[in-house]
Amino acid sequence: MRIAVCDDMQKDLDEMRGWLIQTWQDAEVDTFIRGAELLRKMRMGTRYDLVFLDIIMKPENGIDLGRRILRDFPDSKLVYVSNSREYGPEIYELNAFYYLLKPCETEKLEEIRRRYQKYQDRRITVRLNKDHLENVPFHRISYIENEHNNLLIHLTNGSFLRIRESMQRFMESLDERFMRVNRGVIVNMEAIERMDSDSCRVEGLIFMLSRKERSEMRKRYNDWLFKNAMGEWEP
């Protein structure tokens, strides 16, 4: 487990590192007082499971920094830290894993740890052929598409798995982070880069929303984003 913390206040940075080490005793915690330093470390190959970002920072605020991290490192989950709830709308649009209010409470950090563990543990077993079963973590799935009598499970690393299964039966095995946007495509809402009035974008691809359910899909997506950021959604 690797965790990064970015805050331009050294006192807050040191306190957060101490709390995280107490909560995740087996975690490696790196701290950064500038967002550019964090990005440089990640671009050199260091991957962080969780990134804690203070919102009010200079020269680059946590929201803009988060956008850059999500663009280049979509597997990292963001936890935003703030003195106020006023940034809620911006945070849930970024698909934040959690919105942590200062002063931080150890109970909230324990909640983040518990939720992250459940998030990592949820998975589905698929049969690739008669001799090969594979366990696929939900968070590694970007989208699923119908291909004749097969399903293609597209993963976050750019690869895909081909299985013989019906779309409906497969959908029933997933949790509520997944949404069937039309007859042939299921998307992981965590992987949605942009939701428009009639379509959504996942990994640079545009998927049209079912015409009859567009309004309901947009509402479901926005509700899920808000619950996720506020810590109200359980994997």
C-alpha positions in Angstrom: 0.0 0.0 0.0 1.5 3.4 -1.0 -0.1 6.7 0.0 0.9 10.2 -1.1 -0.1 13.4 0.8 0.2 16.8 -0.7 -0.3 20.0 1.4 1.5 23.3 1.3 1.3 23.6 5.1 4.2 21.6 6.7 2.4 21.3 10.0 -0.7 19.8 8.4 1.4 17.6 6.2 3.3 16.2 9.2 0.1 15.6 11.2 -1.6 13.8 8.3 1.4 11.6 7.8 1.4 10.6 11.4 -2.4 9.8 11.4 -2.0 7.7 8.3 0.9 5.7 9.6 -1.2 5.0 12.7 -4.2 3.9 10.6 -2.2 2.0 7.9 0.6 0.5 9.8 1.9 -1.4 6.8 1.6 1.5 4.4 4.4 3.6 2.8 3.5 7.3 3.2 5.2 9.9 1.1 4.6 13.6 1.6 4.9 16.6 -0.8 4.6 20.3 -0.1 4.2 21.1 -3.8 2.0 19.4 -6.4 4.8 19.6 -9.0 6.9 17.4 -6.8 4.2 14.8 -6.5 3.6 14.7 -10.2 7.3 14.4 -10.9 7.6 11.4 -8.6 4.6 9.7 -10.2 5.9 10.3 -13.7 9.2 8.7 -12.7 7.3 5.5 -12.0 6.0 5.7 -8.4 2.4 4.6 -8.2 0.2 5.6 -5.3 -3.0 3.7 -4.3 -4.4 6.7 -2.5 -3.5 10.4 -2.9 -4.6 12.9 -0.2 -4.8 16.4 -1.6 -5.4 19.6 0.3 -7.7 21.8 -1.7 -6.3 25.2 -0.9 -2.7 25.2 -2.1 -0.4 27.4 -4.0 0.6 27.8 -6.8 -1.7 25.0 -7.9 -4.8 24.1 -6.0 -5.8 20.6 -5.2 -8.7 20.4 -7.6 -6.5 21.3 -10.6 -3.8 19.0 -9.4 -6.4 16.2 -9.0 -7.5 16.6 -12.6 -3.9 16.1 -13.8 -3.5 13.1 -11.7 -6.7 11.5 -12.9 -5.8 12.2 -16.5 -2.4 10.5 -16.3 -2.8 8.0 -13.4 -6.5 6.9 -13.4 -5.8 4.0 -11.0 -4.9 6.4 -8.1 -7.8 7.2 -5.9 -8.1 10.8 -4.6 -9.0 11.9 -1.1 -9.6 15.6 -0.8 -9.0 17.4 2.4 -10.6 20.7 3.3 -11.8 23.0 6.1 -15.2 23.4 4.4 -17.9 21.5 2.5 -18.3 24.3 0.0 -16.1 22.4 -2.6 -18.5 19.4 -2.7 -19.7 20.0 -6.3 -16.2 20.3 -7.7 -15.0 17.3 -5.7 -17.7 14.8 -6.8 -17.3 15.8 -10.4 -13.7 14.5 -10.1 -14.9 11.2 -8.8 -13.1 11.6 -5.5 -12.9 8.6 -3.3 -13.6 10.6 -0.2 -14.0 14.2 1.0 -12.3 14.6 4.4 -13.0 17.6 6.5 -10.4 19.2 8.8 -9.7 18.7 11.6 -9.2 15.1 10.6 -10.6 12.4 12.9 -9.0 9.0 13.3 -12.5 7.5 12.9 -12.8 9.0 9.4 -9.4 7.7 8.4 -10.4 4.2 9.6 -13.5 4.6 7.5 -11.4 5.4 4.4 -9.2 2.4 5.1 -12.2 0.1 5.5 -13.9 1.4 2.3 -10.7 1.1 0.3 -10.2 -2.5 1.4 -13.8 -3.4 0.4 -13.2 -1.5 -2.9 -10.1 -3.6 -3.6 -11.7 -6.9 -2.6 -14.8 -6.8 -4.9 -14.3 -9.0 -7.9 -15.9 -11.3 -10.4 -14.8 -14.8 -11.5 -15.0 -15.3 -15.3 -14.4 -18.4 -17.4 -12.1 -17.7 -20.3 -12.2 -21.3 -21.5 -13.1 -24.7 -20.1 -9.8 -24.9 -18.2 -9.2 -21.3 -17.2 -11.1 -19.2 -14.6 -9.9 -15.7 -13.7 -10.7 -13.4 -10.8 -11.2 -9.8 -12.1 -11.3 -7.0 -9.5 -14.2 -4.6 -10.2 -12.0 -1.6 -10.1 -9.9 -2.9 -12.9 -12.8 -3.0 -15.3 -13.4 0.1 -17.5 -16.3 -1.1 -19.6 -17.9 -4.2 -21.1 -19.2 -4.5 -24.6 -21.3 -7.1 -26.5 -19.6 -8.8 -29.4 -22.0 -11.2 -31.1 -22.3 -14.0 -28.6 -19.4 -12.9 -26.5 -18.6 -10.1 -24.0 -15.4 -8.1 -24.1 -14.3 -7.0 -20.7 -12.0 -4.0 -21.2 -9.5 -3.5 -18.3 -7.9 -0.3 -17.1 -4.5 -1.4 -18.3 -5.7 -1.4 -21.9 -6.1 -5.2 -22.3 -9.4 -7.1 -22.5 -10.9 -10.5 -21.7 -13.3 -12.3 -24.0 -16.0 -14.5 -22.3 -19.1 -16.2 -23.5 -22.0 -14.8 -21.4 -25.1 -12.8 -21.8 -25.0 -9.1 -21.1 -28.0 -9.3 -18.6 -26.5 -12.2 -16.6 -23.2 -10.5 -16.4 -24.8 -7.2 -15.3 -26.5 -9.0 -12.4 -23.1 -10.1 -11.1 -21.8 -6.5 -10.8 -22.4 -3.9 -8.1 -24.0 -0.4 -8.4 -20.8 1.3 -9.7 -21.7 -0.3 -13.1 -24.3 1.1 -15.4 -25.7 -0.3 -18.6 -25.7 2.8 -20.9 -27.2 1.1 -24.0 -28.0 -2.4 -25.2 -24.4 -3.3 -26.0 -22.3 -1.5 -23.4 -21.9 -1.5 -19.6 -19.6 1.1 -18.1 -17.8 1.4 -14.8 -18.9 4.8 -13.5 -15.4 5.2 -12.0 -14.0 5.2 -15.5 -16.3 7.8 -16.9 -14.2 10.8 -18.0 -17.2 13.0 -19.0 -20.9 12.7 -18.9 -22.8 14.7 -21.6 -26.5 15.1 -22.3 -26.7 12.1 -24.7 -23.4 10.3 -24.2 -20.5 9.5 -21.9 -16.7 9.2 -22.5 -14.7 6.3 -21.2 -11.0 5.9 -22.1 -11.5 8.4 -24.9 -14.4 6.5 -26.5 -17.9 8.0 -26.8 -20.8 5.7 -25.8 -24.3 6.9 -26.6 -26.8 6.7 -23.7 -30.1 4.9 -24.3 -32.5 7.5 -25.6 -35.4 6.6 -23.3 -33.2 6.6 -20.2 -30.8 9.4 -20.7 -32.2 11.6 -17.9 -32.3 8.8 -15.4 -28.7 7.8 -16.3 -27.3 11.3 -15.8 -29.1 11.5 -12.4 -27.9 8.1 -11.3 -24.3 9.1 -12.3 -24.4 12.4 -10.4 -26.0 10.7 -7.4 -23.3 8.1 -7.4 -20.5 10.7 -7.7 -21.9 12.6 -4.8 -22.4 9.6 -2.5 -18.9 8.4 -3.4 -17.2 11.6 -2.5 -19.2 12.1 0.7 -18.4 8.6 1.9 -22.1 7.4 1.6 -21.5 4.8 -1.1 -20.4 1.3 0.0 -18.5 -0.9 -2.6 
